[in-house]
Amino acid sequence: MSACAVVFPGQGAQRAGMGRDFGAFAPARAVFDEAADALALDVRELCFGDDPRLGLTEYTQPALLAVEIAMLRVLEAEVGLRPTAFGGHSLGEYTALVAAGVIPLRAALQLTRERGRQMQAAVAPGAGAMAAITGRDAASSAVAGALEGLVVDVASINGPGQIVISGRALDVGLALDRVRALPAGKALRIHALSVSAPFHSRLMQPVETEFGALLHDAAASWDVARATRVLSNVLGSFYSGDRDELSGALARQITACVRWHDNVRALAALRPTSVIEIGPSSALRAFFIAERVPATAVTTAADVRALGRAMHVG
């Protein structure tokens, strides 16, 4: 597994009951115990059942991070997974930084809970919206032009055939009407996202400022040298290992576009033998396959066993 990379999906990958089947493994139980202590919260109850709090960003973000790290620890123990590169989409970048040994798990759990709290509080419920636009011309200049003059930003460029837009709800609706009216509009698929806030948009600016100060102080205790193995959503490439660059990019990630297509290409340039997506739902694997990079997804404990059989381990 010397040339293996792992990636982690972000908010939106959560689901009721996530991580429950990993509870049979001691490494996962240790993660859930640490998360419960760090957050003063029964993380098992939050994740394993049908807890309505899982839909609240303050709880979604640390819960998803805990589940993804629990899954990773099981893969490390059961199939000997030893990744050499790490990436994550939006919130998933925090999981990647924990996985690479940059940020301690306890600190990351507390940071992501505060991140989620601030992001939820920044915009009144219903005032913001997000939508995915998919199709050959999704990332075209014509689609970008449809956002002009509106409080709408490109929140993510996932590939040449998919972008996500985010902003004021009324303006997102107007932007989508403009997109549908484009000559190529009929060939584009539009999917409104069920989100609690307009992430990665200018409406999150107050969070970037306040949370950025917290990140700057917290980074003093991080092992930033290890960040050279982690992809940055904001930079579109791997981190250099500079402390200010790392904390600054994580702060800007609150409002900035997630350059996931650039992340995929940066990882593909390493020619990994495989990319393994780890999370309760799979959202990233297809982007690597589109770049002809071998990729698989682990979303359940059964997938761990299947991967082990494929590797002839255990």
C-alpha positions in Angstrom: 0.0 0.0 0.0 3.1 2.3 -0.3 1.5 4.3 -3.1 -2.1 4.4 -1.8 -4.0 7.6 -1.2 -7.1 8.1 0.9 -9.8 10.8 0.6 -12.7 11.8 2.8 -16.1 13.3 1.7 -17.4 16.3 3.5 -20.8 17.4 4.9 -23.6 15.8 3.0 -22.0 12.3 3.3 -23.6 11.8 6.8 -26.5 9.4 7.2 -28.5 8.0 10.1 -26.8 5.0 11.6 -23.4 5.9 10.2 -20.5 4.0 11.7 -22.7 1.6 13.6 -21.3 -1.5 11.9 -17.8 -0.4 12.7 -18.6 -0.5 16.4 -17.7 -4.1 16.5 -14.0 -3.2 16.0 -11.8 -2.0 18.9 -10.0 0.8 17.0 -13.3 2.3 16.1 -14.6 2.1 19.6 -11.5 3.9 20.8 -12.2 6.7 18.4 -15.9 7.0 19.5 -14.8 7.0 23.1 -12.3 9.8 22.5 -14.9 11.8 20.6 -17.4 11.5 23.3 -14.9 12.8 25.9 -13.7 15.6 23.7 -17.2 16.8 22.9 -18.9 15.9 26.1 -21.4 14.2 23.9 -22.7 10.7 23.3 -21.3 10.4 19.8 -22.5 6.8 19.4 -26.1 7.9 20.1 -25.7 10.8 17.6 -24.3 8.6 14.8 -25.7 5.1 15.3 -29.4 5.9 15.6 -31.8 8.4 14.0 -30.8 11.5 16.0 -32.3 14.7 14.6 -29.2 16.6 15.8 -27.2 15.0 13.0 -28.9 17.5 10.6 -27.5 20.4 12.6 -24.1 21.6 11.3 -22.6 22.0 14.8 -23.1 18.2 15.3 -22.8 17.0 11.7 -19.2 18.2 11.3 -17.5 16.5 14.3 -19.7 13.4 14.0 -18.7 12.9 10.4 -15.0 13.5 11.3 -15.3 10.9 14.1 -16.9 8.3 11.9 -14.4 8.7 9.1 -11.4 8.5 11.4 -13.0 5.4 13.1 -13.3 3.8 9.7 -9.7 4.6 8.8 -8.4 3.1 12.1 -10.2 -0.1 11.3 -8.7 -0.2 7.8 -5.3 0.4 9.3 -5.7 -2.5 11.8 -7.6 -5.0 9.6 -5.9 -4.6 6.2 -2.7 -2.8 7.0 -3.6 0.4 5.2 -0.7 2.8 5.2 -1.6 5.8 3.0 1.1 8.1 1.7 -1.2 11.0 0.5 -4.4 12.4 1.9 -7.3 14.6 0.7 -10.7 15.6 1.7 -13.6 17.7 0.3 -14.5 20.7 2.4 -15.0 19.3 6.0 -13.2 16.2 4.8 -10.0 18.2 4.6 -10.0 18.2 8.4 -10.3 14.4 8.5 -7.4 14.2 6.1 -5.3 16.4 8.4 -6.1 14.2 11.3 -5.4 11.1 9.3 -2.0 12.5 8.2 -1.0 13.2 11.8 -1.1 17.0 11.4 -4.0 17.8 13.9 -4.7 15.6 16.9 -8.1 14.0 16.8 -9.4 15.7 20.0 -8.4 19.1 18.8 -10.0 18.6 15.4 -13.2 17.4 16.9 -13.5 20.5 19.0 -12.5 22.8 16.1 -15.0 21.3 13.7 -17.8 21.6 16.3 -17.0 25.3 16.7 -16.7 25.7 12.9 -20.1 24.1 12.4 -21.6 26.3 15.2 -20.3 29.5 13.6 -21.3 28.5 10.1 -24.8 27.7 11.2 -25.2 31.0 13.0 -23.8 33.1 10.2 -26.9 33.0 8.0 -30.6 32.7 9.1 -32.3 29.4 8.2 -33.7 29.5 4.7 -31.8 32.7 3.7 -29.1 30.7 1.9 -29.1 27.9 -0.7 -26.8 25.7 -2.7 -27.2 23.8 -5.9 -25.1 21.4 -8.0 -24.9 21.9 -11.8 -23.8 18.9 -13.7 -23.1 18.4 -17.4 -20.4 18.9 -20.0 -20.7 22.7 -19.9 -21.2 23.0 -16.2 -17.8 24.7 -15.6 -18.1 27.0 -18.7 -17.7 30.7 -18.8 -21.4 31.0 -19.8 -22.5 29.4 -16.5 -20.1 31.6 -14.6 -21.6 34.6 -16.3 -25.1 33.6 -15.1 -24.0 34.5 -11.6 -22.9 38.0 -12.3 -24.6 40.7 -10.3 -26.0 38.2 -7.8 -25.0 37.2 -4.3 -24.0 33.8 -5.6 -20.5 32.2 -5.7 -19.0 29.0 -7.2 -18.7 27.0 -4.0 -16.9 24.0 -5.6 -15.5 22.9 -8.9 -15.6 19.1 -8.6 -14.7 18.4 -12.2 -15.1 19.8 -15.7 -18.7 18.4 -15.6 -19.8 19.6 -12.1 -19.8 22.7 -10.1 -21.8 23.7 -7.0 -23.1 27.3 -6.4 -23.9 28.9 -3.1 -25.4 32.2 -1.9 -28.5 34.1 -1.1 -31.5 31.8 -1.7 -33.4 34.2 -3.9 -30.3 34.9 -6.0 -29.5 31.2 -6.3 -32.9 30.7 -7.8 -32.4 33.6 -10.2 -29.0 32.2 -11.2 -30.5 28.7 -11.9 -33.2 30.3 -14.1 -30.5 32.0 -16.1 -28.6 28.8 -16.4 -31.6 27.0 -17.7 -32.1 29.7 -20.3 -28.6 29.3 -21.7 -28.2 27.6 -25.1 -26.6 24.6 -23.3 -29.0 24.8 -20.4 -31.2 21.9 -21.5 -28.2 19.6 -21.3 -27.4 20.6 -17.8 -28.8 18.8 -14.7 -29.6 21.0 -11.7 -30.0 19.5 -8.2 -30.8 21.7 -5.2 -28.8 20.6 -2.2 -30.4 20.1 1.2 -28.1 22.2 3.4 -28.5 24.4 6.5 -26.3 27.3 5.2 -24.7 28.6 2.0 -21.2 27.1 2.6 -18.2 28.4 0.6 -19.8 31.7 -0.2 -19.3 35.3 0.6 -22.1 35.1 3.2 -19.7 33.1 5.4 -17.2 36.0 5.6 -17.9 36.7 9.4 -17.0 33.1 10.1 -13.8 33.2 8.1 -12.6 36.2 10.2 -13.6 34.8 13.6 -12.7 31.2 13.0 -9.5 32.2 11.3 -8.2 33.7 14.5 -9.0 30.5 16.3 -7.2 28.5 13.7 -4.1 30.7 13.8 -3.7 30.1 17.6 -4.5 26.4 17.4 -2.0 25.8 14.7 0.9 26.4 17.1 0.5 22.9 18.4 0.0 21.1 15.1 2.6 18.9 13.4 2.6 21.1 10.2 5.5 19.3 8.6 3.2 16.4 7.9 0.9 18.6 6.0 3.0 18.2 2.8 1.1 15.0 2.3 -2.3 16.7 2.5 -4.2 18.4 -0.3 -5.5 21.9 0.2 -9.0 22.7 -1.2 -8.0 26.4 -1.4 -4.6 26.0 -2.9 -5.6 23.2 -5.2 -2.3 21.5 -4.4 -0.5 19.9 -1.5 0.5 22.1 1.5 4.1 23.2 1.7 4.4 22.6 5.4 4.2 26.3 6.4 2.2 27.0 9.5 0.6 30.3 8.4 -0.2 28.9 5.0 -2.0 26.0 6.6 -4.1 28.0 9.1 -4.7 30.7 6.5 -6.0 28.3 3.9 -8.3 26.5 6.3 -9.7 29.9 7.3 -10.2 30.9 3.6 -11.8 27.6 2.9 -14.9 28.9 4.8 -15.7 31.3 2.0 -13.6 30.1 -0.9 -14.3 27.7 -3.8 -13.3 24.1 -3.2 -10.9 23.4 -6.0 -11.6 19.7 -5.9 -10.8 19.1 -9.6 -7.3 20.5 -9.0 -7.0 18.3 -6.0 -7.9 15.3 -8.0 -5.3 16.1 -10.7 -2.6 16.9 -8.1 -3.2 13.4 -6.6 -3.4 11.7 -10.0 0.1 13.2 -10.8 1.5 11.1 -8.0 0.3 8.0 -9.9 -1.1 6.2 -6.9 -1.7 2.5 -7.2 -5.2 3.2 -5.8 -7.3 5.9 -4.1 -9.6 4.8 -1.4 -12.6 7.0 -0.4 -13.5 6.5 3.2 -16.8 7.8 4.6 -20.4 6.8 5.3 -21.4 7.7 1.7 -19.4 7.8 -1.5 -19.2 11.2 -3.3 -15.6 11.4 -4.5 -14.6 8.1 -6.2 -16.2 9.0 -9.5 -14.0 12.1 -10.0 -10.9 9.9 -9.8 -12.2 7.3 -12.1 -12.9 10.1 -14.6 -9.2 10.9 -14.5 -8.4 7.2 -15.0 -7.1 6.8 -11.5 -8.0 3.4 -9.8 -10.4 4.2 -7.0 -12.7 2.4 -4.6 -14.9 3.4 -1.8 -15.2 2.0 1.8 -18.6 3.0 3.3 -19.4 -0.1 5.4 -17.6 -2.8 7.5 -18.4 -5.2 4.7 -16.3 -3.1 2.3 -13.4 -3.4 4.7 -13.6 -7.2 4.5 -13.9 -7.0 0.7 -10.8 -4.8 0.5 -8.9 -7.2 2.7 -9.8 -10.1 0.5 -8.8 -8.2 -2.6 -5.4 -7.4 -1.0 -5.0 -11.0 0.2 -4.6 -9.7 3.8 -6.3 -11.3 6.8 
